[in-house]
Amino acid sequence: MGLCATAGSIAEVLLQTICRESMAERTTLRELGGGVPGFVSGSVKSQDKSVYSVDPFHSALESISTRAQNKPACLVFDNLEQVLQSESLIRELAGLLLLVDDERYARHQVKILLVGTSNEVRKLISGSSFSGTIANRLTEIPEVARLDEAQARELVHTGFIELLKFEYSPDGLAYADRFWRQISYHSDRIPQFMHELCLHIAWAVEDRNGEISAAAFVEGTKDWVKASLVKDIARIEPNLNAKATKIGRRNQILYCLGACHKYDFGRADIEDILGKEFPKSSGGRILNVAQILSDLAGGEHPVITRSPKSNFYRFLDPKFRIVVRWLLIKNSSTEEIVLNDFDNAISLWSKTV
């Protein structure tokens, strides 16, 4: 969809990327009268060639079906966020989605896949005049599940030890256990983010002659955040307490959201974590967790949203939980929340996971 935003038309991108072999060639002969001065007089014929496709979407489905040779086939519209600000592209995409159950198009048995967050798909539907009929044609696929602890441990061991032949610092097995747990915590065990984070850590380990250390972990994690999460940090920052706030309850609750491992969480879940993480500042006080959760789900920069379960919330984007874990560091003795940045000496390795 990034190409469509640049080209200004989905049909144009379908023509250029999928339909080339199915486009017809048309030759036009033009006669130029009068001849060329100094040569034999008469007429000269010029041949113009152009290509066309009566229906780029149909041609694309036909081409994909032919390539698939009776195997399952799919046309993927990736990077959906690239077109959400364009009314014309939303209308064009909506028009294509309305055709999916038309017999002429359906006979090719090519499924249409929209890749984006649930929020982006909702924006697409709400931005179309065909919102009701489009919604009836869409089925939401659950997000890729998090790895479990055994899978996360296996991924780290296979990549760093078996394939790259790196070695742990002298601390041995205890160090190895802490290493994969830190990676799991800061990537939230989401496969894509685990792969990306491990790659940056691997580069840092390579610079240290293949020795896996806390310094390599911290450097790799900071590099990954700079490369992938800076814009998400900017989304979280407007929701933080002002520095003048004495307790910083909102920051504490954001910290607790990061510490929560549940996909859907409610007020009671956060209150429980708050009592364990901040016993000095939360004991015997009015916590007002429900109101703060409601505030974090509203405003210009929401971080969470209500889940289909009535009184529960979830992060708008799974990266927001990862950013909170990176951004907010707790001083265990004072219970003060300190904001991390790229230049300070706060070690991510010190996080208890």
Secondary structure in CASP SS format (residue, H / E / C, confidence):
PFRMAT SS
TARGET T0000
AUTHOR 0000-0000-0000
METHOD secondary structure of the structure
MODEL  1
M C 1.00
G H 1.00
L H 1.00
C H 1.00
A H 1.00
T H 1.00
A H 1.00
G C 1.00
S C 1.00
I H 1.00
A H 1.00
E H 1.00
V H 1.00
L H 1.00
L H 1.00
Q H 1.00
T H 1.00
I C 1.00
C C 1.00
R H 1.00
E H 1.00
S H 1.00
M C 1.00
A E 1.00
E E 1.00
R E 1.00
T E 1.00
T E 1.00
L E 1.00
R E 1.00
E E 1.00
L E 1.00
G C 1.00
G C 1.00
G C 1.00
V C 1.00
P C 1.00
G C 1.00
F C 1.00
V C 1.00
S C 1.00
G C 1.00
S C 1.00
V E 1.00
K E 1.00
S E 1.00
Q E 1.00
D E 1.00
K E 1.00
S E 1.00
V E 1.00
Y E 1.00
S C 1.00
V C 1.00
D C 1.00
P H 1.00
F H 1.00
H H 1.00
S H 1.00
A H 1.00
L H 1.00
E H 1.00
S H 1.00
I H 1.00
S H 1.00
T H 1.00
R H 1.00
A H 1.00
Q C 1.00
N C 1.00
K C 1.00
P C 1.00
A E 1.00
C E 1.00
L E 1.00
V E 1.00
F E 1.00
D C 1.00
N C 1.00
L H 1.00
E H 1.00
Q H 1.00
V H 1.00
L C 1.00
Q C 1.00
S C 1.00
E H 1.00
S H 1.00
L H 1.00
I H 1.00
R H 1.00
E H 1.00
L H 1.00
A H 1.00
G H 1.00
L H 1.00
L H 1.00
L C 1.00
L C 1.00
V C 1.00
D C 1.00
D C 1.00
E H 1.00
R H 1.00
Y H 1.00
A H 1.00
R C 1.00
H C 1.00
Q C 1.00
V E 1.00
K E 1.00
I E 1.00
L E 1.00
L E 1.00
V C 1.00
G C 1.00
T C 1.00
S H 1.00
N H 1.00
E H 1.00
V H 1.00
R H 1.00
K H 1.00
L H 1.00
I H 1.00
S H 1.00
G C 1.00
S C 1.00
S C 1.00
F C 1.00
S H 1.00
G H 1.00
T H 1.00
I H 1.00
A H 1.00
N C 1.00
R C 1.00
L C 1.00
T C 1.00
E C 1.00
I C 1.00
P C 1.00
E C 1.00
V C 1.00
A C 1.00
R C 1.00
L C 1.00
D C 1.00
E H 1.00
A H 1.00
Q H 1.00
A H 1.00
R H 1.00
E H 1.00
L H 1.00
V H 1.00
H H 1.00
T H 1.00
G H 1.00
F H 1.00
I H 1.00
E H 1.00
L H 1.00
L C 1.00
K C 1.00
F C 1.00
E E 1.00
Y E 1.00
S C 1.00
P C 1.00
D C 1.00
G C 1.00
L H 1.00
A H 1.00
Y H 1.00
A H 1.00
D H 1.00
R H 1.00
F H 1.00
W H 1.00
R H 1.00
Q H 1.00
I H 1.00
S H 1.00
Y H 1.00
H H 1.00
S H 1.00
D C 1.00
R C 1.00
I C 1.00
P H 1.00
Q H 1.00
F H 1.00
M H 1.00
H H 1.00
E H 1.00
L H 1.00
C H 1.00
L H 1.00
H H 1.00
I H 1.00
A H 1.00
W H 1.00
A H 1.00
V H 1.00
E H 1.00
D H 1.00
R C 1.00
N C 1.00
G C 1.00
E E 1.00
I E 1.00
S C 1.00
A H 1.00
A H 1.00
A H 1.00
F H 1.00
V H 1.00
E H 1.00
G H 1.00
T H 1.00
K H 1.00
D H 1.00
W H 1.00
V H 1.00
K H 1.00
A H 1.00
S H 1.00
L C 1.00
V H 1.00
K H 1.00
D H 1.00
I H 1.00
A H 1.00
R H 1.00
I H 1.00
E H 1.00
P H 1.00
N H 1.00
L C 1.00
N C 1.00
A C 1.00
K C 1.00
A C 1.00
T C 1.00
K C 1.00
I C 1.00
G C 1.00
R H 1.00
R H 1.00
N H 1.00
Q H 1.00
I H 1.00
L H 1.00
Y H 1.00
C H 1.00
L H 1.00
G H 1.00
A H 1.00
C C 1.00
H C 1.00
K C 1.00
Y C 1.00
D C 1.00
F E 1.00
G E 1.00
R H 1.00
A H 1.00
D H 1.00
I H 1.00
E H 1.00
D H 1.00
I H 1.00
L H 1.00
G H 1.00
K H 1.00
E H 1.00
F C 1.00
P H 1.00
K H 1.00
S H 1.00
S H 1.00
G C 1.00
G C 1.00
R C 1.00
I C 1.00
L C 1.00
N C 1.00
V H 1.00
A H 1.00
Q H 1.00
I H 1.00
L H 1.00
S H 1.00
D H 1.00
L H 1.00
A C 1.00
G C 1.00
G C 1.00
E C 1.00
H C 1.00
P C 1.00
V C 1.00
I E 1.00
T E 1.00
R E 1.00
S C 1.00
P C 1.00
K C 1.00
S C 1.00
N C 1.00
F E 1.00
Y E 1.00
R E 1.00
F E 1.00
L C 1.00
D C 1.00
P H 1.00
K H 1.00
F H 1.00
R H 1.00
I H 1.00
V H 1.00
V H 1.00
R H 1.00
W H 1.00
L H 1.00
L E 1.00
I E 1.00
K E 1.00
N C 1.00
S C 1.00
S C 1.00
T C 1.00
E C 1.00
E C 1.00
I E 1.00
V E 1.00
L E 1.00
N C 1.00
D C 1.00
F C 1.00
D C 1.00
N C 1.00
A C 1.00
I C 1.00
S C 1.00
L H 1.00
W H 1.00
S H 1.00
K C 1.00
T C 1.00
V C 1.00
END
